[in-house]
Amino acid sequence: MRLEAAARMDLFRKLWRARKLILVVFIPLSLLPLPLIHPTSEACCAYVLMVTAVYWVSEAVPLGAAALVPAFLYPLFGVLKSSEVAAEYCKDTTLLLMGVICLAASIEKWNLHKRIALRMVMIAGAKPGMLVLGFMCCTVFLSMWLSNTSTTAMVMPIAEAVLQQLICTGLADSHVDSETAEVPEEDSAVPDKEENLDKNQLELLYRNNCNDNNKQELSTLSDVSDTKTAEVNGLGLKPISNQEFIKNINGHLPQVEIEIPNVKRVKMRRDSQYPTKRDHMICKCLSLSITYAATIGGLITITGTSTNLIFAEQFNTRYPDAKVINFGTWFIFSFPIAIIMLVLTWLWLHFLFLGCNFRETCSLSKKRKTRREMLSERRIHEEYAKLGPISYPEVVTGVFFILMTLLWFTREPGFVPGWTSLFEKKGYRTDATVSVLLGFLLFLIPARRPFSSSSCCKNSDDDSESDPLAPMITWKDFQRLMPWEIVILVGGGYALAAGCKVSGLSVWIGRQLEPMSGLPPWAVTLLACLLVSAVTEFASNPATLTVFLPILSALSETLHINPLHTLIPSTMCVSFGVMLPVGNPPNAIVFSYGHVQIRDMVKAGFGVNLIGVAVVMLAITTWGVPLFNLTEFPAWALARNVTGSL
């Protein structure tokens, strides 16, 4: 029986190791009867969609590899030609992403991101509440332009250095009284500690002298402890002569006079990574605040996260006549959302980990700063001083950063003519044009100041130091940051959307959702947000959005709701996978530092998720209505609906 049980367990282990391979083979075979029994374009497209979606959600194969499934299944089933599918894998947003990565490579290479982050933290100060808020603000700002993963990977080492300084200072300064509001609590506990010290000394002396049972010795020690207790401090006793001490303890070794409670406290602190529970709470709060701030910052710009790019391209492809989504309109809509979410998330994390004493944790007064906080501030200033004066490459990168932002904003602002009106032909210039142009120039502009013999490239490699015309970035710098997997993943989403459009699957899905026509628009949007935010906790954000966008578009057309009313909130809510380490890469990065546990992420992330959905719903029902004219079913959606039904 034992051999059979062991054999069964061994079989189960082998099956568990091969579970991904089994899933890769089993899913296509189990769904194959669908296109065989119903050999229609809709059934074949649905088969490809379901296989790809299962691969994405289960991550049985890498996301980029799963995104290639439509590239060979669509031609095999006759849904799209191979050339048509291939054209979907490189779109305008791919070039936009490449230009942004060029700028991100320059920012990271010349440490401009570190200068910005440290400067903002220096302004905020070292008080726990203000420190968390300072890191959140700089993370949000960086995440607007860089990917959420890159931003988290850049900011977390800076935060970790500050936290380690906080921990080390707490361990070294554990016996020093605090100079803030915690002092009265510690002072009030001193008499109790002294009483416990007397009791422990008497108890241990009684055990050592149990064979003698001499009341004289006990009373002598009691007298000694009464006179010496005031001299016992956190680390030792006031020195006394050996003869006097031996006389008082009647010849016994001076083991009873050692500070018993303090030794226990010091041992506990050495065994623990954190000096106090409050320090552990600060580490949790600061770590989680960075991943949440990266998510919030990614919502603000079209290029902030890959899901925004997926939405923009799929929307513009499905509704080519809709000229409503660009960098400016998205920023106007999402910036207030980010500000409100930033404040509410900070309040939620402060309440959860630091309590409600905002006056103590957020005070900017220098008189209320403890020694540990001053040392933490000194550590931040030292890190900033290591960067030295601002260099020429940093200035060039900052100028390109500002120039790219201004050109994006002023291309087609809407309320005034943009710079594209200077050209005769309209519709040829997009945000990708600006991005690629400036990114290309970074490969040409030298990293050294013109007519300067001294080297200012303190962060460059040996080749650039020897070459006076070395550019700001090299192809290796670009290739190191370019997320090719995301590019292929986004392309796979475009291919799926094109297949759904050509085959008529999106129209068929819309007809099946007609029973929901009795719901008001806000209820449909809320259900979509809750569904998307729940699924994205266990699946990747781009894969989740790629699957849901065609369905929600068809639903909006069927219910005669402005598609933006459901698509924009769903696109934002798909980024709220913040409850588990597998929800998104920033969560995994923060979790790897070891300050937080899964239950901490679930508890804090659930509140952030609710905050995000509530704020997005508030935005789409208030300032989003006049911005996108959501009260009417637009002509561009009506034309798409009529064409699709034909």
N, C-alpha and C positions, 0 to 999 in steps of 0.2 A: 504493500500500500504506500509506503513512504517513497519507494522508487517511482511509482506511478505519479504521485503528487509532485515529486521533484521534476519528473519529465514534463508534466503539464505546466509547471511554473517556468521551466526552461523554454517551452514552446511559446508561452505567453510573452516572455521577454523578447524572444526573437521577433514575434509579430509586432510587438510595440516598437522595436527598433526599426522595423520595416513599414511602419504605419504610413509614412508619407508616400513611399513607393506604391503601396497597396491602394492608397487613395488616388494617386495619379492614374493608375490603370483602371480602377473600379468605377470611378465617376464617369469617364467617357463611355465605357461599355454599358453601364446601367442606364444612361440617358440616350443611348443610340437608337432605341426603338422610336423615339419621337420623330426624327426626320425620316426614318424608314417607313413608318406607318402613315405619316402625313408629309409627303414630299413637296411641301410648299415653301416659298421663300421665308414666310413668317416662322414656320417650324424650324427650318434650318438655322435661321438667325437666332432663334430662342435657344437652340441647342448650343451654339457657339457662346452665346451670352452666359448661359448657366455654367458651362464648363469653365470658362474664364473666371467667372465670379467665385466659384467654389475654390479654384486654385488660388485666387487672391485672398479670400477670407481665411482659408486654412493655411496659407503659406506653405503648401506642400512642395512647391517649387519657388525659386526666387521670383520676386514681383516682376522684375524686368523680363525674365524668361516666360512667365505666364502672360505678359502683355503681347508676346509674339504669337500666341495661339490664333488670333484672328488673321494673322498674316498668311497662314497656310490653310486654315479651315474654311475661310470665306471663299477662296478660289476653288477649293475642292468641292464645296457644296453649291457652287454657282451663285453665290450671293453678290460678290464683287469680283472684278478682275484683279489680277495680281498687281498690275500697275496702279490701279485705283487705291488699293489697300496701302501700297507702299507710299503713295503721296500723302496719306493721312499721318504718317509717322514723323513728318517734319513740317511744322506749321510756323506761323508768325510768332507765336509765344516761345517756340524753341530758340529763335534768334534773340528774342527779348531776354530770355534766361541766360543765354551765353554772354550778352553784353553786361548784365548785372554781375555775373560771376567774375568777369574781368575786373570790375570795380571792387568786388569783394576780395579778390586775390591781392589787389594793391593795398587795400585797407589792412588786411591781415599781415601782409609782408612787411609793411612799414610801421606796424604797431599803432596805427591810428585808433583802432577800436579800444586798445588798452588805455591810451591816453584819455579818450572820452569817458570810459567807464570809471577810471580812478578819479578824474576831475569831478564827475558828478557825485561820487561817493564822498569826496573831500568836502563838497558843499553841504551834503546832507549831515555829516557828522557821524560819531560812533555810538550814539544812543541807539539801543536795539530797534526801536520803532522807526526812527529816522534812517538808520542803516539799511533796514529792509526796504523802506520806501525809496531810498537812493539807488540801491541795486535794481529795484524793479523799474525805475524810470530809465536808467541807462540801458537795461536789457530791452525794454519796449522800444527805445529809440533805435538801437542797433538791429533789432529784429524786423523793423520796418523795411530795411534795405538788404539784410543778409538773411539766409535761411534760419529757421528756428533752431535747427540742430547745430549749425555753425555758431550762432550767437550763444547758445547754452554752453557749448564746448569752449568758447572764448572767455565767458564771464565766470564760470564755475571755478577755475583755478584761482582767480583773483579773490572770489568769495571764500574759497577754502583757505587761502593764506591768512585772511582776516580772522576766520573762525579758529584756525590753529593758534594764532596769536592770542585770541580770547581765551582758549583752553589752557595754553601754557602759562599765561599770566594768572589765571585762576588757580592753577596748581601751585605755582610758586608763591602766590600771595594768599594762600588759603587761611593763614593765621592772622592776617592783617584785617583790622576792622574796616568795613566799608564806610564811605563818607556820604552816602546818599540816604534815602528814606529807609533803607534796610537796616540802618544802624540801630534805631530804637528797638527793633525786634530782636537783634542779636544781644543788645544790652540787657533787655528784659529776661533773656534766657540765661544770663551768666549766673545768677544765684542758684537756679536749678542745677546747672552743670556743677557748681561747687558742692551742692548737697549730694549729688550723685557721686562725685569724686570721694567725699568723705565716706559714704556708705560702701563704695567698692573697696576702698582701702581697709576699712574695718573688717569687711567680709573676708578679704584675702588674708589678712593678718590672723583672723580667727582660724582659718583653715590651716595656716602654717603652724599655728601654736595649739592645735587641737589636742596634742598629746600632753602638753603642759597644763592647758586650761587655766592660765594664770590671769586673774582679773586685773592684777597690777599692771601687766603688760598692755592689756587692752585700754585701760584708762590712760596709760602713758602715751600710747599711739594716738588716742583721741585728742590728748592735749597737743601733741606734735602736729596732728593734722589741722587742728583749729588754728594754730599759730602759723602754719605753713601754707594753708590753702590759698590765702590771698596772694602768696608768692608763686603759686603754680600758674603757669600760663600755657599758651598753645603748644610750646615745644619743650618745656623743661622747668626746673626749679631754681630758686635762688641758692647759690652755693653756700654750704655750711661746712664746718670742720668735721673731719672723720670721727674724732673722739667724741664730740658732742652728739653726733648722729648715732654712733654705736651705743653710747650710753642711753640715749632715749629709747632705742629699740631693743635693749637688753641683749645685745650680742648677735642678733639676727642680721642676715644680709639685707641691704637696703632695697630689696625688690618690692616692698610694699609701697615705698614712697614714689614709685614711677607713676606717671599720669596715665592711668588705665583707659579712661574714655577717649582721650586724645589720640592714643596709639591706635585704637580701633577706628577712629574717624579717618586718620591718615591712611590706614591700610585700605579702607573702603575706597578712598579717593584714588589710591594707586591702582586698585583693581579695576576701577571704572575709567572709561575714556574721558569722561566729563567731570569737572570739579563739583558741579551741583546739577540738580535737575533743571534749574532755570537755564543753565548754559546749554543743556541738551535741547531744551525747547527753542532757544535762539537758533541753534544749528538747524533744527528741523524747519523752523519758520523761514530762515533765509534760503535754505536749499530749495524748498518747494516754491518760494516766491519767484525764483529765477525761471523755473520751467513754466510757471503760469504766466509770467510776464513775457516770455518768449512767444507763447501762444497768442497773447493779447496783441503784441506788436505785429505779429504776422497777419493780423486781420486788417491792418490799416491801409496797406498798399496792395495793388494788383500783384506785384512781384514779391510780396512778403512771404508767401507760402505757395507750394505747388498746387494746392486745391483752388486757390484764387485763379491761377493761370488756367487750370482745367475748366473752371466755370466760364471764364472770359472767352476761351477759344470755342468751347462747345456752344455757348450762347450765340456768339457771332457767326458760327457756322450754321446753326439751325435757323437763326433769324438774321440774315445778312442785311435786311433793310432797317434794323433797329440800331440807330446810332446813339445809344444812351449810355453804354458802358465804356468808360475810359478811365485814365488815371485820376483825373480831377473829380468826376462824379463819384467814383468809388471812395476816394479819400474824404470827400465832404460827408458822405453817408457813414463811413466806418470810424472816422476819427472821434466823434462824440461817443460812440459805443466803446472804443478803447479807453477813453478817459474815465467814463463811468465805471467800466469793469475794473480798471486799475485801482480806483479808490475803494470800491466795494470789496474787491479781492484782498486788498491790503487790510481793510478793517476786519474781514472775516479771518484771515490768518492771524492777525494781532489778537483778536478775541480768542481764537482757538488755542494758540500756543503761548502768548504773552499776557493774556488777561485783558482787563479793561482799564488798567491804570495808565491811560495815555499821557497824563501829565508827567509821570516819572520816566516813561520810555521814550517820549518824544520831545522832552525839554531841550532847548538849545542853549540854556544857561550854562556857562562854564563852571559856576559854583557848584552845580549839581553833578558834575562829572566825577566818576570814580577813577582810581588809579588805573584800573584795567582798561577803561574806556579811553583814557588819555594815551595809554600805550598802544591800543588798537589804532587810534588816529595817527600816532607816530609811525606805525608800521605802514599805513596807507601812504603817508607822506614820503616815506623812504622808497616805497615801490614807485611812486610818481617821480621822485628825484632820479631814480635809476634810468628813466627814459631820457633824461637830459633835455636840453632845449629843443624846441620843435624844429624838425629837419626840413630840408627842401622837398624830398619826396612826400612827406606828410602834407606839406602845403599844396603841392600839385594834386594829391589825392583828394584833399578837402575841396579844392576848387572844382575838380571834376564831379565830385559828389553833389555839390550845390548846383553846378551847371546842369547836370542830368535831371535833378529834381525840378528846376525851373523850366527846362524845356518840356518835361512831361506835363507840368501844370498848364503851361501856356500854349500847348499844341492846339487844343480845341476846348477852351474853358467853358464855352456855352453861353455865358452872359456877355462876352465881348469876342470879337474875331481873334482867332489865334494866329500864330506865326505861319501856319499852313496856308492861310489865305493869301500869303505873298506869292504863292506858286500858282501857275495857270491851271494845271491839272489838279483836280481834287481827288481825295481818297487814296492817294499813293503813299503818303507818309503816315506811319503809325508810331507808337511808343517804341517798337523794336528798332525802327530806323535810328532814333536817338541813341538807344542803348548800344547798338552794334557800332555806330560811328565813334562814340566816346571810348568804348572798349577797344576798338582798333587803334585809336590814337595812343592808348597806354602802352602798346607794343612798340611805338615809335619814339615817344618822348624820352630823352635820356634821364636817368635817375640822378645825375650830377648837375649842379648848378652851372649854367653856361659861363665860360671864362673864369672858372674857379679851379685852382690847382689842388686845393685840399679836398679830401674825400668826406662827403657828408652822409654816405650810405652806411651807417653803422650797423644796419641789420641785413645788409646784402651779403652774398656769397663771395668766394675768392675771384670768380670769373668777372663779376661785375665790378669788383674793386680794381682789377687789372685793366679792364676795358672802360675808358672814359665815356664811351657812347652807349654803355649798357642801358637797356630800356627799363622803364618802371616795372614791368612784369615780363616774364618769359613764358614760353608755351608750357614749360613744366609747372610753373605757378598756376596757370590756368587749368591745366589738366588735373592737378592735385585736388582742386575744389569742384570741378565740373561734375555734377551728379548725373552721369549718363544713364543710370538705372531709372531715375525720375523722368528723363527725356523719353526713354522707350516706354515707360509706364504711361505717361501722358499721351504718347502716340497711340498706344493700344486702346486707350479710352476714346480717342478720336475715331479710330477704326471701328470700334463697337458702335459708336453713335452714328457713323455713316451707314453701317450695315442696317441698323434699326430704321433709319430713314428710308433707305432704298427699298428694303424688303417690305415695309409697311407694318413692321412689328410695333412701332411706337403708336401708330393709329389704333391697332388692335388692343394694345394695353389700355389706351385712353378710353376705348368703348367699354372695357370691363370695369372701369372705375366710375361709370356714370351713376351708379347708386349713391355716390357721395355728393351728388349735385345739390342736395338739400342743405349741406353744411355751409356756414358763412366762411368767407375767405380767411379770416383770422384763425378759425378752428382748423381748417385744412393746413394752414401754415404751421400751427402749433403741433399738430399731429406729425407733420413731416419733420419738424425740428426734434421732437422727442424721439422719433424712430431713428433718425440719422445719428443723433448723439448717443443713443444706446448701442447701435451696431458698431460705431467707430471705436468703442472701448475695447473691442476684441479684434477688429480688422484694421488694416491700414487706412489712413485718411484718404489718400488719393483713390484707392480701390473702391472704398465705400461711396465716394462722391461720383465716381465714374459709373457705377452701377445705378445709382439713384437719379442722376440728372435726366436721362431720357424718360424715365417713368414719371417723374414730377413734371416735366415739360408736357408730356401727353395728358397728364391729369389736369394741368392748368388750362390747356386748350379745350379739353372736354367740358370743364366746368365754367368756361369763359371767364377765367380769372387771369389777370395780368401775370404772365409767367415769372416776372421779377418778384412778385409777391411771395412766391414759394421758393424760387431758386436761390435768391440772395440769402435769406435766413438759413436755408439748408446748407449752403456753402460755408457760412460762418459757423454753424453748429457742428459741422463735421470736424472742426478743429478742436472741439471740446472733449477729446478723449484723454482726460487727465486723471482718471481714477486708478489706473494700473500702470506698472512699468512698461508693459507691452503696448500701451495705448499710442505712444509716439516716441521717437528717438530722444527728445529732450527729457522725458520722464525716465528713460533708461539711463541716461547719462547722470542725472541727479541721484537716482537710486544707487548707482554704482559707488558713490562716495561713502555710503554706509551710515549716513546720519538719520535716514528715515526708514521706516518699515512699511510694508504693504498696507497695514491697517491705517497708518498715518496718511498715506496717499489716498486711500479710499475715503476716509473721513473728510479730509480737506478737499479732495477733488469733487466729491458729491456736491458740496456747497458751491464750489466754483462753477460746476456744470449748471446748477440751477440759476446762479447769477447770470451766466452767459446767455442761457435761453431766455430769461426774463428781460434782459437788456436788449437783446436782438428783437424780441417781440415788441418791446416798447418803441424801438427805432423804426421798425417797418410799419407800425400803425400811427406814427406821428410825423417826424420830419422826412421819412421815406416816401410818404404819400405825395407831397408836392414836388419832391425832387425827381421822382420817376413817374409821376402821373398814374398812380396805382388804382385810382377809382374807376378808370375806364379800361375796357378791353382794347388794346392798341390795334391799329391797322396792320402793323407788321406781323403781329401774331395771328390776326384774322386771315391775312393772305397766306400764311404758312398753313393754317388749319384747312382752308379751302383747297389748297394745292395738295396737301396730304390726303384728304378725303377723296380727291379725284384719282 
